Amino acid sequence: MSRRNDLKIMAADLGELLVPYMPTIRVPRTGDRVFKSECAFSYDSPESEGGLYVCMNTFLGFGREHVERHYRKTGQSVYMHLKRHVKEKSPGAAGGAIPRRRNGKVFLDLELNRDFNGDEYECEDEAKLVIFPDHYEIPLPNIEELPALVTIACDAVLNAVSAYKKQEHDSWEEEIQTSKHSRGLRQLDNGVRIPPSGWKCQKCEMRENLWLNLTDGSVLCGKWFFDGAGGNGHALEHYKETKFPLAVKLDNITPDGADIYSFDEEEAVLDPQISEHLQHFGIDMLQMQRNGTENGHHNTDNSNDARPRVSEWEVIQEAGMKLKAVYGSGFTGIKNLGNSCYLGTTMQVLFSIPEFQRAYVGNLQRIFDYSPLDPTTDFNTQMAKLGHGLLSGLFSKPPIKSELIEQVMKEEHKPKGISPKMFKALISRGHPEFSSNRQQDAHEFFLHLINLVERNSAGSENPSDVFRHLVEERVQCCQTKRVRYTHKVDYVMQLPAPMEAASNREELIAYEAKRKEAEENMRAPPEPVRARIPFTACLQAFTEPENVPDFWSSALQAKSAGVKTSRFASFPEYLVMQIKKFTFGVDWVPKKLDLSIEVPDFLDLSRFRGTGLQAGEEELPDLAPPIVLPEDTRGEGQFQLVSPLSPEIDESAAMQLAEMGFPLEACRKAVYYTGNMGPEMAFNWIIAHMEEPDFAEPLALPSFMEPATSMASPGLAGTPLDNQPPEESIAILTSMGFPRRHTVQALRASNNNLERALDWIFTHPEREEDEETSDALSDMADTTEPNDNVFSNANTNSDSTLSPDQDPSGPRVKDGPGRYELFAFISHMGASTMSGHYICHVKKEGRWVIFNDHKVCLSERPPKDLGYIYFYRRLSSR
C-alpha cells in the first residue's frame, strides 16, 4: 500500500511505470466498441460498489469480480477504472432535470443505469488507470505527467460513444427526423370532424390503408408508404393538387404516437405537435384506449362501461389492485429497452425452468472460464450472465426499512431490475426484425431463441430438449383411401381458436350486425363483445382433419385431394402451447382476435397420442413425385420425361366447368389436379387457384429431369419427397433473390411457414452443394427407436420445424405421460403483434407472480383466460 501511495505522489515516475505496457495500450479506432457502462460477465457498472474496469486494449468492461479473469487469460495489464458516486443533494442545492454531475467531462456520453429524481440526487464521477497485477493506481486526468499516447487513449475512451448508442446509430433502420412542416403547419378551419370508424377513401371504395391529411382533413388511400399496404394513391394525388404536405395513418394512432408521412420531404417523419393537429379534427390521441374511448373519440353513451380492449390492458396487468412487490432470487425484473417486453417475458419463463438454470447458471464458472476473448459475442456467456442476474437476487433487493416510508411517500422507489442491452444486441444481430426497436411476436422470438440454444449446445447439455417432441402426421389420399404416417420434430403446440364454437355466438352475431350498421351510417361502433371459446373446442379443432393443398398421391402419381391429421408421437417434458389468436388483415398486418379461453391448470393429452398404422389401413407407395423443370432452366444435355402413370383427364367434367364460363385449360387442370374426382372437387380447385397468374395457361404434365451424361445419384433415388414445399411459396422467396435450392431447404426446415423460412435463410448462409445434399439426406433419414423412453434415430422422416443446425443423434425427445400442470403464461395486450405490450405470470413456490418489465409482484388474480403462450410441466408418474 505504501508503494501505491508513493506512486500517486511521485508523478515523475508515471512515465517510466507505463513504458513496459505501452505496446498494449490502444487508441479506439472507428468501429471499435467501448463498453464503459456494463460488465461483459455481470451487470456491474460504474455505479456498482466496485465500479467498472475498461481494458485499454480491447475496450471491454469488467466488474471487480471478473477483471482478474480477463487479466489472467489475456495478459492485458492496464485498465481504466470508472466509478460513479450517487448521493442526495445537500439542502438548498439547485434542482435539475437529471442528476447533476461533477467533473462531467470524465464520463461524457455514459448513460445512467438507475431511475433518479433529478431534483434530489447528484453524481460525482471518478476515473483512474489501474495496472495489474499489483493494482497500481494513476488518477485521471493527469495529462502533464502521462505519456502522450496514454493521454490520447484515455481521452478517447472517456469521450467515446458507448457501445449501445453506437449500435443504435449503426442500425440498418433509418432514424426518423422531425418534419420541417410540423411547427408551422397550416390547418383549415373547415369544420371537418373525423368519425371514430367507418372511414373510406373520398375518391374510391378503399377502407384500408387510409391517411388523414393534416391540413384539410381529407381521408384518402395511399400506396406509397413503406409498410406495403395497398391503395390507389389518392393521398399522393391530393398532395400534388393542393401541396398540403403532412398525412397521418388513421388505423394506428395511439397515445404514444402515429405514423406520419411528408409528401414534400418524401419520407416518414415525426410531428411533435401531432396531438394538437389531430385535436383540430376532433381526435384526442392522448385518450385513445383510455377512459372508454375509441380511436380518440369520447364515448358519450353512458350505458357503455369500460370497453373490453381497455379491460384487456387492465385485467392482464391486474390494474387497480394493491399488488405486493417481491424481492430476492428469482424475483428480478427485466427493464424494457423500448418494445423489448417480448424478450423479457420469454426469458423470465425460460429461467424459471430447472434445466435452463442448470445448463447456464449451474455451469456459470465453466462457461465464463472457457469464454472467448470477446465474451460479448458468445451466446452461452450472455445466457449465463442473464440467468445469474435473474436468479442471484443481487438486483432485486427490498428498500431499507428506514427509507421505505419516505420512498413510498415520494412514490419514488422502483425495483432496479437488469437491463438486457448486451444480450439483446447479441441474439438479434443480423436479424431484420429482432435487431430493430419495434415490437415483435413473443412466439417467433421463442423459436428464434431455441434455434440459438440448439446451435450453441454442441458437446454440452441442451436445455431446449425439454420442449422437443415428435408430431405424428397422418395424410390420406381421398381417392384411394391410402395413408402415410410421418413424424416431425416440433417445439410448440399451436392450438386453434375456433370462433364458430364460441359459447356466446348469438351475442357475437348481434354485435357484428350492429357494427356493420354503425359503419355504414358513420356512427360510433357498439361496445365490442369478447368471444368465449371452450378449451375443449380448441382441443377438438387441433385434431380435426385439414385439407392438404396440392397433395401429391403416390398411388395415383398425380395431385389429388388429401387430408391431414396431427397427433403427438411423443410428449415433451415441458409443453409450450400457443393460442392462435392472431390473423392477418387485408393490409397483411397481424391482428388479434378478441377472445377468452378458460385454459385449465391441469391438462391430460393422453388421448391425443398417435397410434401409427392401423389394421386395415393401406400405406401409400414410397415413390417420389416427378420433378417439374421450368423451360428456361433446361440446358443442353438434359431432357424431360413425362410420368408414365399420368392419369387421363375426364374431358366431360372439364367441359361442364367450361360451360360455367371458366377457361377450358383451367378446367382441365382442375380436373387433373383433383384426380378425376368429379366437377364439384374440380370447381373447388378453380375457386382456390383462379387468382394465380398461370390459371388459364395450358396444363404442363409433370416431368422428370436428369443429365444425359450421367445416372442419377443412387442416394437420392429412393428418397421420398412428400414434403416438397408448395411452388407458390418457393416462387415468393425466389422472387426475393434467394436460390431455389436454398429456398426449398428453408421451407422444409420451417414446415412451409414463409416467415420462419425467411428467418432460416438469414440465419443459415448457403453452403456448398455437397454439404447441402448431405444435410438434406440426413434430415430425411432420421429414424426412431424407443430407448429408455428417449427417442433417438427416429425412423420417421423427421423434419424439425426449427431445423437446428446440429442433430447428430436424431430428434432427442424424452417421451412420457401426457399429463401436465400449468406453471407460466405470457399475455399480450394490444391489437397486433406489431404493437402493444407483453407481461408474464409464473407460478413460484405455489404462488402466482406477475412480471411486468422491471416490476415483480405477487399476483392477485392471474388472467389465465387471456394468455397467448402457455407453459406446462409434466406431472410425475404415480
Secondary structure as UniProt FT lines:
FT   HELIX           2..9
FT   HELIX           11..13
FT   HELIX           14..18
FT   HELIX           19..24
FT   TURN            30..31
FT   TURN            46..47
FT   TURN            49..50
FT   STRAND          52..55
FT   TURN            56..58
FT   STRAND          61..62
FT   TURN            64..66
FT   HELIX           67..74
FT   STRAND          78..88
FT   TURN            91..92
FT   STRAND          100..102
FT   TURN            103..109
FT   TURN            118..120
FT   STRAND          121..131
FT   TURN            132..135
FT   STRAND          136..140
FT   TURN            143..145
FT   HELIX           148..159
FT   HELIX           163..170
FT   STRAND          177..178
FT   TURN            180..181
FT   TURN            183..184
FT   STRAND          210..213
FT   TURN            214..216
FT   STRAND          219..221
FT   TURN            226..227
FT   HELIX           234..242
FT   STRAND          246..249
FT   HELIX           250..252
FT   TURN            255..256
FT   STRAND          260..262
FT   TURN            263..266
FT   STRAND          267..270
FT   TURN            272..273
FT   HELIX           274..279
FT   TURN            280..282
FT   HELIX           285..287
FT   TURN            288..289
FT   TURN            291..292
FT   STRAND          293..294
FT   TURN            295..296
FT   STRAND          297..298
FT   TURN            302..303
FT   HELIX           308..316
FT   TURN            317..320
FT   TURN            329..330
FT   HELIX           341..350
FT   TURN            351..352
FT   HELIX           354..356
FT   HELIX           357..361
FT   TURN            362..363
FT   HELIX           364..369
FT   HELIX           375..377
FT   HELIX           379..391
FT   TURN            394..395
FT   HELIX           401..410
FT   HELIX           421..427
FT   TURN            428..430
FT   TURN            432..435
FT   HELIX           442..455
FT   TURN            458..459
FT   HELIX           463..466
FT   STRAND          469..477
FT   TURN            478..480
FT   STRAND          483..490
FT   STRAND          493..495
FT   HELIX           499..501
FT   TURN            503..504
FT   HELIX           505..520
FT   TURN            521..522
FT   STRAND          531..533
FT   HELIX           535..543
FT   STRAND          546..553
FT   TURN            554..557
FT   STRAND          558..568
FT   STRAND          574..579
FT   STRAND          582..584
FT   TURN            586..587
FT   STRAND          590..592
FT   STRAND          595..597
FT   STRAND          602..604
FT   HELIX           606..608
FT   TURN            615..616
FT   HELIX           631..633
FT   TURN            636..637
FT   STRAND          638..642
FT   TURN            644..645
FT   HELIX           651..658
FT   TURN            659..661
FT   HELIX           664..673
FT   TURN            674..675
FT   HELIX           679..689
FT   TURN            690..691
FT   TURN            693..696
FT   STRAND          703..707
FT   HELIX           714..717
FT   TURN            722..723
FT   HELIX           727..734
FT   TURN            735..737
FT   HELIX           740..749
FT   TURN            750..752
FT   HELIX           754..763
FT   HELIX           769..780
FT   STRAND          783..787
FT   TURN            788..789
FT   STRAND          790..795
FT   TURN            808..811
FT   STRAND          813..814
FT   STRAND          819..829
FT   TURN            833..834
FT   STRAND          837..844
FT   TURN            845..846
FT   STRAND          847..852
FT   TURN            853..854
FT   STRAND          855..858
FT   HELIX           864..866
FT   STRAND          867..874
//
